Amino acid sequence: MTNSDARTDPDSRSVANRLFFRLFQTGNTLQRQVQKEMGISTVQWAVLGALSRPGFEAGMSVNGLSDYLLVSRQSLDGVLKRLEREDHVRRLPDPNDGRARLVRMTDSGRAFWDGLQERIYEFYGKALQGFGFDDSVSLLHFLNKLQSGLLEAHINGDEKVRG
């Protein structure tokens, strides 16, 4: 199917609309369930996960974290403030750039994150119980492909979408 088919074919439009609405619902369901099951937001979960990766023990710049998570600095700031209040992260001056700040997981943040791991993998297992390994790999492939497409999806003001 060509891009013009996706813009003009009524069946393609319907499927695209349902797909993007389902992504919206899935994101909201994930947010609710994580909050209910883990007691943290999905963005807090993502921040702690990003900072827990090997090689990031010294922290990440706020800009790097914002870019990695694909969230605005403004949204990230609110999340970081809450994580700082809970003593899970600390913002420190970057030794290589006096203007920048590094976000580093604290010892209590690491303990909190480590304590969540079993529950996180149990949550993953239950959420993916209807998926085989190949299904999960395929879904990951298609989500990566969709994300790439979204990054390229620019509607130029000069181009009119027909339909």
Steps between C-alpha positions, in 0.01 A plus 500: 500500500633841414480806721231647277290186552530544877378860466210438263380139535209495752592153630862604554388815676275299730777254587751782558252682725430184700873421526597841636203508736596154629856624559354791699286261707790260551723780629229612742440142615873455559513824700205397720622148558857602582375762745268246661746209508832681558396827661699708250423662166622356172731801457649444847541133407671598175734749674608245759540235231713733286723591793537137610657390172862386511732786411275770648596465865648853491168628367366655181464860398149639522511561123624145436226355718237716331621390155523133601148491646350723229341731756527876529741650751202671663317168553820333616565778753178427688576129510856564620374729777275225630776238475733739684243552779480122535884483504512276191709736288722803547593772253867591522727736307657333196878496562559539124255786443433754775169603342360147482357274769530125531215290632631215711313225680556507877575192707143502628375542142707199395358297790147609407561409133659166588204426728259554209673264258317181592163676486590664168584167337186343647302792353668452160425128511132553575460776241669288233352162598313473168822562305759248393864607474469552123184708554688726742792539260261579214311756707828664599605510134173662393501751787856599403386536141202712607719720718733560205201587285371742763837674512479546122134602494507869426198662346636783295284812509526521122366151443127443530381161615229391258200307607 
